[in-house]
Amino acid sequence: MELSWKLMLYQTLNFIVLMVVLGYIFNRFIRPFLQKRTNHIKSSFEEIDTQKKGIESIRADLARQLDDIKEKAKQEMEKAIEDGNRSRDKLIRQAHEDTLAMRSKNMMQIEDERRVVIRELRADIARLSIAVAEKIVERTVDEKVNDKYIAELLAKIDEKHLSS
């Protein structure tokens, strides 16, 4: 086996031509395609990063809004509790005042009824006393009056007899 310089030269030239043709094809067709693909991928990643930042911004805004809503809800709940406590206290105060007013009114009614009952009892006692007194006086008066009439009659009779 002998080396042939000529064959080697042809092969080297073929190799160089092949490299030039491949370089031309690569630079003309494949490199722009790869560059375009690289740029597309890079812009896609940048767009994803931009969208990610936008989403993070939206998420932060939503978190702030949620915190604001929670704070407002908490304030509304506290306000409702305070309003409820004030209403409860007002109702309790009003019920207490109403109870005192009703108690005072009932005490006045009881006092009025007591006075009426006492007045009626006094009237009944007076009537009973008068009735008892009448009965006693009737018995006493009848006997005394009869005795008196009899005595007066006898005295008149005696006077008439004595005068005649």
C-alpha positions as CSV (number, residue, x, y, z in Angstrom):
1,M,0.0,0.0,0.0
2,E,1.4,2.9,-1.2
3,L,0.4,6.4,-0.5
4,S,-0.8,8.2,-3.4
5,W,-0.3,11.9,-3.1
6,K,-2.6,12.5,-5.8
7,L,-5.4,10.6,-4.2
8,M,-4.8,12.4,-1.0
9,L,-4.9,15.7,-2.7
10,Y,-8.2,14.8,-4.4
11,Q,-9.7,13.7,-1.2
12,T,-8.5,16.8,0.6
13,L,-9.9,19.0,-2.1
14,N,-13.1,17.0,-2.0
15,F,-13.2,17.4,1.7
16,I,-12.6,21.1,1.5
17,V,-15.2,21.5,-1.2
18,L,-17.6,19.5,0.9
19,M,-16.9,21.7,3.9
20,V,-17.4,24.8,1.8
21,V,-20.7,23.5,0.4
22,L,-21.8,22.4,3.9
23,G,-20.6,25.7,5.3
24,Y,-22.6,27.6,2.6
25,I,-25.7,25.4,3.2
26,F,-25.3,25.8,7.0
27,N,-24.8,29.6,6.8
28,R,-27.4,30.1,4.1
29,F,-30.3,27.9,5.4
30,I,-29.6,26.2,8.7
31,R,-28.0,29.1,10.7
32,P,-30.9,31.6,9.9
33,F,-33.4,28.9,10.8
34,L,-31.5,28.1,14.1
35,Q,-31.1,31.9,14.7
36,K,-34.8,32.4,14.2
37,R,-35.6,29.5,16.4
38,T,-33.2,30.8,19.1
39,N,-34.7,34.3,18.9
40,H,-38.2,32.8,19.0
41,I,-37.3,30.7,22.0
42,K,-35.6,33.7,23.7
43,S,-38.6,36.0,23.0
44,S,-40.9,33.2,24.3
45,F,-38.9,33.0,27.5
46,E,-38.9,36.8,27.8
47,E,-42.6,36.8,27.2
48,I,-43.0,34.1,29.8
49,D,-40.9,36.2,32.2
50,T,-43.0,39.3,31.4
51,Q,-46.2,37.3,31.9
52,K,-44.8,35.8,35.1
53,K,-44.0,39.2,36.4
54,G,-47.5,40.4,35.4
55,I,-49.0,37.4,37.1
56,E,-46.9,38.0,40.2
57,S,-48.0,41.7,40.1
58,I,-51.6,40.6,39.7
59,R,-51.2,38.0,42.4
60,A,-49.7,40.7,44.7
61,D,-52.6,43.0,43.8
62,L,-55.1,40.3,44.5
63,A,-53.4,39.5,47.8
64,R,-53.6,43.2,48.7
65,Q,-57.2,43.3,47.7
66,L,-57.9,40.1,49.6
67,D,-56.2,41.6,52.7
68,D,-58.2,44.8,52.2
69,I,-61.4,42.8,51.9
70,K,-60.5,40.8,55.0
71,E,-59.7,44.1,56.9
72,K,-63.0,45.7,55.7
73,A,-64.9,42.5,56.6
74,K,-63.2,42.5,60.0
75,Q,-64.1,46.2,60.5
76,E,-67.6,45.5,59.4
77,M,-67.9,42.6,61.8
78,E,-66.5,44.7,64.6
79,K,-68.9,47.5,63.7
80,A,-71.8,45.1,63.5
81,I,-70.8,43.7,66.9
82,E,-70.5,47.2,68.4
83,D,-73.9,48.1,66.8
84,G,-75.4,44.9,68.2
85,N,-73.9,45.6,71.6
86,R,-75.3,49.1,71.5
87,S,-78.7,47.9,70.4
88,R,-78.6,45.2,73.1
89,D,-77.6,47.7,75.7
90,K,-80.3,50.1,74.5
91,L,-82.9,47.4,74.6
92,I,-81.8,46.3,78.0
93,R,-81.9,50.0,79.2
94,Q,-85.3,50.5,77.6
95,A,-86.6,47.2,79.1
96,H,-85.3,48.3,82.5
97,E,-86.9,51.7,82.1
98,D,-90.2,50.1,80.9
99,T,-90.0,47.7,83.9
100,L,-89.5,50.5,86.3
101,A,-92.3,52.5,84.7
102,M,-94.6,49.4,84.8
103,R,-93.6,48.8,88.3
104,S,-94.3,52.4,89.3
105,K,-97.6,52.3,87.4
106,N,-98.5,48.9,89.1
107,M,-97.5,50.3,92.5
108,M,-99.7,53.3,91.9
109,Q,-102.6,51.0,90.8
110,I,-102.0,48.9,93.8
111,E,-102.0,51.9,96.0
112,D,-105.2,53.2,94.3
113,E,-106.8,49.9,94.7
114,R,-105.7,49.7,98.3
115,R,-107.2,53.1,99.0
116,V,-110.4,52.1,97.2
117,V,-110.5,48.8,99.3
118,I,-109.8,50.8,102.5
119,R,-112.5,53.3,101.6
120,E,-115.0,50.5,100.8
121,L,-114.0,48.7,104.0
122,R,-114.5,51.9,106.0
123,A,-117.8,52.4,104.3
124,D,-118.8,48.8,105.0
125,I,-117.5,49.1,108.6
126,A,-119.5,52.3,108.9
127,R,-122.6,50.7,107.5
128,L,-122.2,47.7,109.7
129,S,-121.5,50.0,112.7
130,I,-124.6,52.0,111.9
131,A,-126.6,48.9,111.4
132,V,-125.3,47.5,114.7
133,A,-125.9,50.9,116.4
134,E,-129.4,51.0,114.9
135,K,-130.1,47.5,116.2
136,I,-128.7,48.5,119.6
137,V,-130.5,51.8,119.6
138,E,-133.8,50.2,118.4
139,R,-133.7,47.8,121.3
140,T,-132.5,50.5,123.7
141,V,-134.7,53.2,122.3
142,D,-137.8,51.1,122.2
143,E,-137.6,50.2,125.8
144,K,-136.5,53.7,126.9
145,V,-138.9,55.4,124.6
146,N,-141.7,53.2,125.8
147,D,-140.8,53.8,129.4
148,K,-140.6,57.5,128.7
149,Y,-143.8,57.6,126.8
150,I,-145.4,55.7,129.6
151,A,-144.0,58.0,132.2
152,E,-145.0,61.1,130.3
153,L,-148.4,59.7,129.7
154,L,-148.8,58.9,133.3
155,A,-147.5,62.3,134.3
156,K,-150.1,64.0,131.9
157,I,-152.8,61.8,133.3
158,D,-151.7,62.6,136.8
159,E,-151.7,66.3,135.9
160,K,-155.2,66.1,134.4
161,H,-156.4,64.2,137.3
162,L,-154.8,66.6,139.7
163,S,-156.0,69.6,137.9
164,S,-159.5,68.3,137.8
